Every structure is written in C-alpha cells, then in structure tokens.
Amino acid sequence: MFITKHDDGYLYIVNQYDHSVQAGEVARHWGNDQFDRPEQFESLCLAVQKHDIGWIESDAKILFNDDSGQPVPFLNVNLLQHVDFYGKGYEKVKEEDPYAGLLVGMHWIGLYTSRFGYDPSFTFKIPTDLAPLIDEKIISLQKDWVDIKMKLWNKSGPRSQFENNLWKNYEIVQFMDRLSQYVSMHLQDTTNELIMGPVRQTVDSIGCMITVKGQGNGTVVVDPFPFDSEVETTVLLRKIPDIRYESHNAVYKALEEAEVERVTWKFIPPKQEQNLKILTKQIFTS
C-alpha cells in the first residue's frame, strides 16, 4: 500500500495493484516524434500494468504494524514478505507473457540493486543477516532469465539489439512506476518537482532525465513529454483517520468502510503549460 499523510488528519491509501493498473493505462500512450514506441509494446504495457500484481493479497488482507497501530506502507514491508509478494507476481506474469514476466522480474530485482545502477539513490533496505539470501535470489533469478531470453530472442537478429530493446523497456517500466507513484502519493494541489530517469528516446540514444512537476490543479507537466497526447488518468484512493488502531481488525474495518474516491490527474507537455500561463495572464489582465 501507498500510505501518505497530509494536514487533514487522514491516512491516504492507494492499493499497489490499483497503482500498477493505472500506470499500465498511461503507458499505452507511450510514443511520439521524440520518443519511439518500443518493440514488444504490448508486453511492455502488460508488465507495467501487472508489475505489482503480487501485492493483491497483502493489500486485501492489510499488513498491520502492532507497534504503530497502523497499516504498513510499502517501503516498510518486511523483506521476506517483499520477496514473497514480488516472487508470486513474477511467476504469474511470466506464465501469461514471458517477455512481460522478464520485465517484472527485472523491476523486482532492481529494487535490491539500485535499479541495476540506473538509480544509485534507491535500494530497498536489506538487513545484514538477509544479504546472503537476497544475493542468492538475485543470482538464481538472473539464471532463470537466460532461458527466457534465449527463447524470446530465438537467434533472430543481433542479440545485442534484443538486449538493448529489453533494457530500454526496463527504463520505461521504472519511469511509469515512479510517475504513477507521483500522482498516487501527492495531492492535486502539489507543485512538487521530481526528476526521473534516465529513459532513452530511441534504442540507440543516450538516456535523458524527465522532469515531472505538478501545477497545483491536478495537472502535471512532463518534460520532455513521452506520450502521444495529453493523458487523463484516475487514481483510486481511500482515506481513514490518522490514529492508532487497536488491532488489525479495527484498521481492516476502517478501510472496508472507507469510500473509494476517484481522483483525476492530467499529464501534459511543457508547451501546454506555457499556453495555460498565457491564458491565465490574459484573463486576469483583460
């Protein structure tokens, strides 16, 4: 679960699978005259859509911290549970679509490896006593990928090109995950600016960083803009009082009774941002 706190005394909660489905819907708009629509596009979109499918059960049951008396946010989940949830999701997606499963597996293991060096600022916290177990999981999973890659490549075209396309798609999965987190964990009045990436615009280009900035009205400027048009998207949100709950059952009941709110966001290119500012200025000076 994504759990954020604001100034109104509530916990804002977005289920992780709802987040990944929302991210997958936006990913289907990827591609324009600046950003190529990648190879294996349907599999890429499926990977984005289902990268957190392993969390459905935990979101439904609700992980509870007895010490804090509150539900557990995703970054504080016990590492062994983290491995279990992502492992189940990986196997499920791999069975449906091996290429999508490969991307989900890369997303999963990337959380323990600073996203394979793409994002040195981020690595899931790994306790010293569990480091050997995680290293073993990292190695064993990558061995699994050898067979998957050989079947997918099938000796068709240069292997290096297959790998380049795969890693470019991985970059897109990471960006879409973070972009969805932005709208899942901010209020519509946010003007917070984040820089995400790198993401390649073509398979042979150098990765570029993408700036994401809220405009204070549910509109988010994405620069450079990777989508085919402005994209309207909906985040499913529940709110419960930010209090200490007596038990797991108490917080479960609160969430079960909470109304599901549909929060609308819109991603726009920077040129549109300038037009909005000009229009606003004209209105106020006329």
C-alpha positions in Angstrom: 0.0 0.0 0.0 1.0 3.6 -0.7 0.2 5.4 2.6 0.7 9.2 2.8 -0.1 11.7 5.5 -1.3 15.3 4.8 -2.6 18.1 7.0 -6.2 17.0 7.4 -5.7 14.1 9.9 -6.2 11.3 7.5 -4.1 8.5 6.0 -4.4 8.5 2.2 -4.2 4.9 0.9 -3.7 3.6 -2.6 -3.5 -0.1 -3.2 -0.4 -1.2 -5.1 -2.2 -3.2 -7.7 -4.5 -0.3 -8.4 -1.4 1.9 -8.9 0.1 -0.6 -11.4 -3.1 -0.9 -13.4 -3.3 2.9 -13.6 0.3 3.1 -14.7 -0.4 0.5 -17.3 -3.2 2.5 -18.8 -1.0 5.6 -19.1 1.9 3.5 -20.6 -0.3 2.7 -23.6 0.1 6.3 -24.7 3.9 6.0 -24.9 5.4 7.2 -28.1 5.6 10.4 -30.3 8.0 12.2 -32.6 10.5 12.4 -29.7 10.1 9.0 -28.1 9.9 5.9 -30.2 7.2 3.4 -29.4 9.3 0.4 -28.4 9.4 -3.1 -29.7 7.3 -5.7 -27.7 5.0 -2.8 -26.9 2.0 -5.0 -25.7 4.2 -7.0 -23.4 5.8 -3.8 -22.1 2.3 -2.4 -21.2 1.3 -5.7 -19.6 4.5 -5.6 -17.5 3.7 -2.0 -16.3 0.1 -2.9 -15.7 0.9 -6.1 -13.6 4.3 -5.2 -12.0 2.6 -5.2 -8.6 0.1 -8.0 -9.1 1.8 -10.0 -6.4 0.6 -7.4 -3.8 -3.2 -8.0 -4.4 -3.5 -10.5 -1.4 -1.5 -8.3 1.0 -3.5 -5.2 0.1 -6.7 -7.1 0.6 -5.7 -8.5 4.0 -3.8 -5.3 5.0 -0.4 -5.6 6.6 -0.6 -4.2 10.2 2.1 -2.9 12.5 1.3 -3.7 16.1 3.8 -1.2 17.4 2.5 1.8 15.5 -1.2 0.7 15.4 -1.3 1.5 11.7 -1.2 -0.3 8.3 2.3 -0.9 6.9 3.4 1.4 4.0 5.1 -0.4 1.1 8.7 0.8 1.9 8.4 -0.6 5.4 7.3 -4.1 4.4 9.3 -7.0 5.9 11.9 -8.0 3.4 10.9 -11.7 3.3 7.3 -10.7 2.6 8.6 -8.3 -0.1 10.4 -11.2 -1.8 7.4 -13.5 -1.5 4.9 -11.0 -2.9 7.1 -10.0 -5.9 8.1 -13.6 -6.5 4.4 -14.7 -6.8 3.7 -11.8 -9.1 6.7 -12.5 -11.3 5.7 -16.2 -11.7 2.1 -15.2 -12.6 3.1 -12.7 -15.2 5.8 -14.9 -16.7 3.3 -17.6 -17.2 1.0 -15.3 -19.1 3.7 -13.5 -21.1 7.3 -14.4 -20.8 8.6 -11.1 -22.0 6.4 -9.2 -19.6 7.4 -11.5 -16.9 11.0 -10.9 -17.6 10.5 -7.1 -17.2 8.6 -7.7 -14.0 11.4 -9.8 -12.7 13.9 -7.1 -13.6 11.8 -4.5 -11.9 11.7 -6.7 -8.8 15.4 -7.5 -8.6 16.2 -3.9 -9.5 14.7 -2.9 -6.1 17.6 -4.6 -4.4 20.3 -3.4 -6.8 19.8 0.3 -7.1 17.7 -0.5 -10.2 20.8 -2.1 -11.7 22.7 1.1 -11.3 20.1 3.3 -13.1 19.2 4.9 -9.8 22.0 4.8 -7.2 19.9 6.8 -4.8 17.4 3.9 -4.4 17.8 0.4 -3.0 15.4 -1.5 -0.7 16.9 -1.7 2.8 18.5 -5.1 3.2 19.3 -6.2 6.7 22.9 -7.6 7.0 21.7 -11.1 8.1 19.5 -11.3 5.0 22.0 -10.1 2.5 23.3 -13.6 1.5 19.7 -14.7 0.9 19.0 -11.7 -1.3 22.2 -12.2 -3.2 21.3 -15.8 -3.8 17.8 -14.7 -5.1 19.4 -12.1 -7.4 21.7 -14.7 -8.9 19.2 -17.5 -9.2 16.6 -15.3 -10.9 19.1 -14.0 -13.5 20.0 -17.6 -14.3 16.3 -18.1 -14.9 16.3 -15.2 -17.3 19.0 -16.8 -19.5 16.5 -19.5 -20.7 13.7 -16.9 -21.1 15.9 -14.6 -23.2 17.2 -17.5 -25.4 13.6 -18.5 -26.3 12.5 -14.9 -26.9 15.5 -14.0 -29.0 15.4 -17.3 -30.9 18.6 -16.3 -32.7 16.7 -13.8 -34.7 18.7 -10.6 -35.4 21.6 -9.4 -33.3 21.5 -10.5 -29.6 22.8 -7.0 -28.7 19.8 -5.4 -30.3 17.4 -7.7 -28.4 19.2 -6.7 -25.1 19.2 -3.0 -26.0 15.4 -3.1 -26.6 14.8 -5.1 -23.4 16.8 -2.6 -21.2 15.1 0.3 -22.9 11.8 -1.2 -22.0 13.0 -1.7 -18.4 13.7 2.0 -18.3 10.2 2.7 -19.3 8.8 0.4 -16.6 10.8 2.2 -14.0 9.7 5.6 -15.2 6.0 4.6 -15.4 6.2 3.2 -11.9 7.6 6.4 -10.5 5.2 8.6 -12.5 2.3 6.7 -11.1 3.7 6.9 -7.6 3.8 10.7 -8.0 0.1 11.0 -8.6 -0.7 8.3 -6.1 1.2 10.0 -3.2 0.6 13.7 -3.9 -2.5 15.9 -3.5 -3.8 17.6 -6.7 -2.6 21.0 -5.4 1.0 19.8 -5.4 3.7 21.9 -7.2 6.5 19.4 -6.2 9.1 18.8 -8.9 10.8 15.5 -9.3 13.4 14.4 -11.9 13.1 10.8 -13.1 15.0 8.5 -15.4 17.1 8.0 -17.3 14.9 6.9 -20.2 16.1 6.6 -23.8 14.1 8.3 -26.5 15.3 5.8 -29.1 17.0 2.4 -28.6 20.4 3.9 -29.7 20.2 7.3 -27.9 21.6 8.3 -24.6 19.1 8.2 -21.7 17.5 11.5 -20.8 16.1 12.7 -17.4 12.5 13.7 -17.3 11.2 16.4 -15.1 7.7 15.9 -13.5 6.1 19.0 -11.9 2.5 19.5 -10.6 0.8 22.7 -11.5 -1.3 22.9 -8.3 -4.6 21.9 -10.0 -4.2 18.1 -10.8 -2.3 18.8 -13.9 1.3 17.5 -14.2 3.8 18.8 -16.7 6.2 16.1 -18.0 9.3 17.4 -19.8 10.3 16.1 -22.2 6.9 14.6 -22.9 6.9 10.9 -23.9 3.2 10.3 -24.7 1.1 10.6 -27.9 -1.2 13.3 -26.4 -2.1 14.7 -23.1 -3.2 11.8 -20.8 -6.0 12.0 -18.3 -5.8 9.3 -15.6 -7.6 8.3 -12.4 -6.2 7.3 -9.0 -8.3 5.1 -6.7 -7.9 6.4 -3.2 -9.3 5.7 0.3 -8.9 7.8 3.4 -9.1 6.6 7.0 -8.4 8.6 10.2 -4.7 9.0 11.1 -5.0 7.4 14.5 -3.6 4.5 16.4 -5.8 1.5 15.7 -6.4 -1.1 18.5 -6.0 -4.1 16.2 -5.7 -5.4 12.7 -9.4 -5.9 12.6 -10.0 -2.3 13.5 -7.9 -0.9 10.7 -9.4 -3.6 8.3 -12.9 -2.4 9.2 -12.0 1.3 8.7 -10.6 0.6 5.2 -13.5 -1.7 4.3 -16.0 1.1 5.2 -13.9 3.9 3.5 -15.4 5.3 0.3 -13.3 4.8 -2.8 -12.5 8.2 -4.3 -11.6 8.6 -7.9 -9.0 11.4 -8.2 -8.4 12.7 -11.7 -5.0 13.8 -12.9 -3.7 15.0 -16.3 -0.2 14.7 -17.8 0.6 17.5 -20.3 3.7 18.6 -22.3 5.6 21.8 -21.3 4.3 23.8 -24.3 0.8 23.4 -23.0 2.0 24.6 -19.6 3.1 27.9 -21.2 -0.2 28.2 -23.1 -2.1 27.8 -19.8 0.1 30.5 -18.1 -0.5 32.9 -21.0 -4.3 32.2 -21.0 -4.4 32.8 -17.2 -2.5 36.1 -17.6 -4.8 37.3 -20.3 -7.9 36.5 -18.2 -6.5 38.5 -15.2 -5.4 41.5 -17.3 -8.4 41.8 -19.5 
